[in-house]
Amino acid sequence: MIVDLLKDLVRAMGRYIRYHTTRIFNRKQEVRMDTSRRPASPADPAVATPALIETLSNQPGLDAAYERLVQWPPYRENGPAQEVLSDSLYQMWTTLPRGHKWTHYFGIYQTVFGPHRTEPLRILEIGVFGGSSLRLWKKYFSHADTVIVGIDIEPECIQFDAPADGIRVRIGSQADPTFLKSVVREFGPFDLIIDDGSHHSSHMIASFNHLYAEGLKDSGIYLAEDLHANYWLPWRDSRRSFLDMCKELMEHMHGHYQRASLAAFKVGTSGQPMSVLEVPLITTMIKEIRVFDSIAVIYKTRREYIPYYLQTAD
Ligand SMILES: C[S@@+](CC[C@H](N)C(=O)[O-])C[C@H]1O[C@@H](n2cnc3c(N)ncnc32)[C@H](O)[C@@H]1O
């Protein structure tokens, strides 16, 4: 009885917090809107709507020739490729205990993280295990003020909490919004978020949903790894994989083109003000999505401008 009452109370508090967070976040978005501009016509006749697309030719996509089966690789080698062996981050990682990683990730980390290596960063890594990657990031990112925060569901991971070294650890689930909020409140918002946690599809998607808007800075980078686990059991535990969600993000990144056609993007040239479009919130928050073998990287931004189409003189 008392337990049920407590559960109801916790649920009501969750709803209250969610309601106010959304309200505050939406208000921030509204303030930025210039309502003096003309809204785009809600029914732009040149937009290919989903209903219209349904009626078009059902032409197959990729040519079947690309899908014919081949023997791969043409030769077999034991151990990582030469380019991995000569990678400085891989070499650094091999000196640290209790690591387990796919060796092709190091080149990807260098590509994505390299440009930010010397900046003072707040980094969140989901999945601590033996503390290997926390130590790796602390060595790799060279700024003295950089803080690496690890979260893990296993209580013993708290042993890697080392405030004096700029490494912090908190215990909880990556799928628990209340826990994630408390981590963001304590250490965030973050410049980089790395998901190397449970690799369950439902958890990966939940973490992204709970962290992307409030937990990641506007210029932040969200990197999710081991996407291949979503092809395997027991990690695939939801209909959508993380990669499926990335495909949704790619579509949403182009949300403005789904609501207005070319004329809306070049009206400025004829002296008319640019249209205001109604787009999903996420359309205004994605700069770039990169997909590598088993790693997806979502670059966040606050898109202040709709792309502008311009023609120079003939
Ligand atoms: C692949 S290991 C992390 C390895 C670490 N990043 C490294 O490279 O050294 C995955 C970790 O995720 C943790 N984990 C599993 N389920 C989790 C969950 N729901 N929330 C947070 N962490 C979880 C596991 O306890 C495990 O320590």
The ligand as an SDF file (V2000), in Angstrom:
LIG
                    3D

 27 29  0  0  0  0  0  0  0  0999 V2000
   32.3860   -2.4130  -22.9050 C   0  0  0  0  0  0  0  0  0  0  0  0
   32.4010   -2.1580  -21.1800 S   0  0  0  0  0  0  0  0  0  0  0  0
   33.1130   -0.5530  -21.0410 C   0  0  0  0  0  0  0  0  0  0  0  0
   34.5520   -0.5460  -21.4080 C   0  0  0  0  0  0  0  0  0  0  0  0
   35.2710    0.7440  -21.1960 C   0  0  0  0  0  0  0  0  0  0  0  0
   34.6310    1.8630  -21.8620 N   0  0  0  0  0  0  0  0  0  0  0  0
   36.6690    0.6040  -21.7450 C   0  0  0  0  0  0  0  0  0  0  0  0
   36.8740    0.7970  -22.9500 O   0  0  0  0  0  0  0  0  0  0  0  0
   37.5590    0.2920  -20.9530 O   0  0  0  0  0  0  0  0  0  0  0  0
   30.7130   -1.8980  -20.8770 C   0  0  0  0  0  0  0  0  0  0  0  0
   30.3580   -1.4720  -19.4760 C   0  0  0  0  0  0  0  0  0  0  0  0
   28.9980   -1.0530  -19.4940 O   0  0  0  0  0  0  0  0  0  0  0  0
   28.4300   -1.3480  -18.2350 C   0  0  0  0  0  0  0  0  0  0  0  0
   26.9630   -1.3790  -18.3280 N   0  0  0  0  0  0  0  0  0  0  0  0
   26.1560   -2.4240  -18.6490 C   0  0  0  0  0  0  0  0  0  0  0  0
   24.8760   -2.0590  -18.5790 N   0  0  0  0  0  0  0  0  0  0  0  0
   24.8600   -0.7320  -18.2350 C   0  0  0  0  0  0  0  0  0  0  0  0
   23.8320    0.2120  -18.0140 C   0  0  0  0  0  0  0  0  0  0  0  0
   22.5440   -0.1060  -18.1440 N   0  0  0  0  0  0  0  0  0  0  0  0
   24.1930    1.4640  -17.6590 N   0  0  0  0  0  0  0  0  0  0  0  0
   25.4910    1.8130  -17.5240 C   0  0  0  0  0  0  0  0  0  0  0  0
   26.5010    0.9400  -17.7200 N   0  0  0  0  0  0  0  0  0  0  0  0
   26.1940   -0.3130  -18.0640 C   0  0  0  0  0  0  0  0  0  0  0  0
   29.0270   -2.6890  -17.8650 C   0  0  0  0  0  0  0  0  0  0  0  0
   28.9790   -2.8680  -16.4560 O   0  0  0  0  0  0  0  0  0  0  0  0
   30.4530   -2.5560  -18.4150 C   0  0  0  0  0  0  0  0  0  0  0  0
   31.3520   -2.1560  -17.3930 O   0  0  0  0  0  0  0  0  0  0  0  0
  1  2  1  0
  2  3  1  0
  2 10  1  0
  3  4  1  0
  4  5  1  0
  5  6  1  0
  5  7  1  0
  7  8  2  0
  7  9  1  0
 10 11  1  0
 11 12  1  0
 11 26  1  0
 12 13  1  0
 13 14  1  0
 13 24  1  0
 14 15  1  0
 14 23  1  0
 15 16  2  0
 16 17  1  0
 17 18  1  0
 17 23  2  0
 18 19  1  0
 18 20  2  0
 20 21  1  0
 21 22  2  0
 22 23  1  0
 24 25  1  0
 24 26  1  0
 26 27  1  0
M  CHG  2   2   1   9  -1
M  END
$$$$
